[in-house]
Structure formats: structure tokens, C-alpha cells
């Protein structure tokens, strides 16, 4: 989990950087690139957390928790 926290802190820095870029009127293309990088970083952290939790559920054979997770990730 410490790795995920470190990633989230880095993502927070990226988001702060995007806000600064917007405030300073930075080029739209550069802002979009930073948005895409931040989104990819969030997706990666999400996938890591999801994977860890699913592995825990499988090892403990906790089908109720597994069903909750499945509902969360398939919710639209």
C-alpha cells in the first residue's frame, strides 16, 4: 500500500501542476498531455489496489467481499 500512497502523492503533484498550467495560460496541448499522464497514473494505482484486494478475497475465499468489489467495478 505504501507504493500506492507514493503514487497518489505524485498524482496530486501532477494535478497541482495542471492547475498551475491552466492558471498561467499554458498551451492547451501541454495541458491535455499532462491530463492524460495523470489519468494513466490514476488508472495504474487503481488497478494495483483492485488486484491486491481481489487476491486477498480469493485467498480467504471471501465471496461476499468479492461480489461487493465486482459490483463496484461494474457500476456505471
N, C-alpha and C positions, 0 to 999 in steps of 0.2 A: 504494500500500500504506500510505502514511502516514495517509491518511484512514481506512482500516480500523483501523489501530492506535489512532488517536484515538477512533474509535467504541468499540473494545473497552475502552479505558480508561474511557470514560463508562459503559459497561455494567457494568464492575467496580464503579464507584461506585454504580450503581443497585443491584447485588446487595448491596453492603455496607449500603446504606440499607435494603433489605428485611430483612436480618438484624437490623439495629438496631431496626426497627419490630417485628419478632417478639419480640425480647428485651424491648422496652418494653411489650409487650402492646397494640400499636396495633390499631385496628379492623380486623377481617377484610376488609371490603370495600376499604379503602385498600391493604392488603397485596396483595390479588388484582389490583387496578388496577396496582400497581407491577410485579407479576409479568408481567402482560400487556404492559406497556410494555417491560420488559426482553426478553421473548420476541420482540416485534416488532423491537426493535433488533438482537438476535442474528440473526434471520431476514434482516434487511436487509444486515447485514455479510456473512453467508453468501452471499447472492445476489450481492453485489458481487464477492467473491472467486471464486465459481463462474463468473460472467460473464467476468471477466478471464482466468481460466485457460482457459476454453473458446475465447475469442477467440485466445489465444496458440496453442493447439493447431490451430485452424483455419488460422491464417495460416502456421504452419510445416508444415501437413499431417501432423501427428504423430498418426496414427490409433491407435497403441498407447497413447499417453497419454490420448487422448480416450476410448478404451474403458475405461481404468482409472477415469477420472472418472465415466463413465456407470455403471459397476459400483458405485462408492462411493455415488452419489446414489440409486441404485435398490435398494440393500441394505436389507433390513428385518430 
